[in-house]
Amino acid sequence: MIGKLRGKVDAIGESHAIIDVNGVGYEVQCSARTLRSIELGQDVSLTIDTHVREDAIRLFGFASEIERSWFRTLQTIQGVGAKVALAVLGTLSPQELASAIALGNWATVEKTPGVGKKLAQRIVLELKDKAPALTIPGASLPAAKGAPAVSATSQSTAAAEAVSALTNLGYNPAQASAAIAAAVADLGEGADTAKLIRRGLRELAR
């Protein structure tokens, strides 16, 4: 099974890219977000999810391990296949998707082409307890223009630290994640860890 490809971008299609690895071109299905981050002739490294069927082997490529984890997790939902999962990840970043799920904001997920209201509600409901595990502190974020993955931004780090603090206080990860997501939405991206914790505690006290 192929888990990673490192090579040069040989071609970019509507939903795929051809990655040249030592003279062998691999056709990799990618989300719109990943395709926007690469350029022809660029050296890239993609995390791969390999799907083997009787009639074909398909490669799905992602800019980060977190994105691949979301791709796999989304497909555990009835009605979500590889095409829909890629569409969701092309519309929302992993952090945006996690926040939407934590807040129960199915309308944000519904913005994805091909995802209706009922499916968006099912995604949010069934993944509510899984979202915190997919946005762990210190995880890598997708790199732009094929650059190496970078550490989480100060804002996402503050949010992760706040979630960790609330979890240490005894709240379960889903409750803590939802409270801090609400705090970030209320206070803005510039809020530090302490402010997020205080706002999160008020949210949990309701």
Stockholm file with secondary structure:
# STOCKHOLM 1.0

chainA/1-206         MIGKLRGKVDAIGESHAIIDVNGVGYEVQCSARTLRSIELGQDVSLTIDTHVREDAIRLFGFASEIERSWFRTLQTIQGVGAKVALAVLGTLSPQELASAIALGNWATVEKTPGVGKKLAQRIVLELKDKAPALTIPGASLPAAKGAPAVSATSQSTAAAEAVSALTNLGYNPAQASAAIAAAVADLGEGADTAKLIRRGLRELAR
#=GR chainA/1-206 SS CCCEEEEEEEEECSSEEEEEETTEEEEEEECHHHHHTCCTTCEEEEEEEEEECSSCEEEEEESSHHHHHHHHHHTTSTTCCHHHHHHHHHHSCHHHHHHHHHHTCHHHHTTSTTCCHHHHHHHHHHHTTTTGGGSCTTCCBCCGGGCCCBCCCHHHHHHHHHHHHHHHTTCCHHHHHHHHHHHHHHHCTTCCHHHHHHHHHHHHTC
#=GC SS_cons         CCCEEEEEEEEECSSEEEEEETTEEEEEEECHHHHHTCCTTCEEEEEEEEEECSSCEEEEEESSHHHHHHHHHHTTSTTCCHHHHHHHHHHSCHHHHHHHHHHTCHHHHTTSTTCCHHHHHHHHHHHTTTTGGGSCTTCCBCCGGGCCCBCCCHHHHHHHHHHHHHHHTTCCHHHHHHHHHHHHHHHCTTCCHHHHHHHHHHHHTC
//
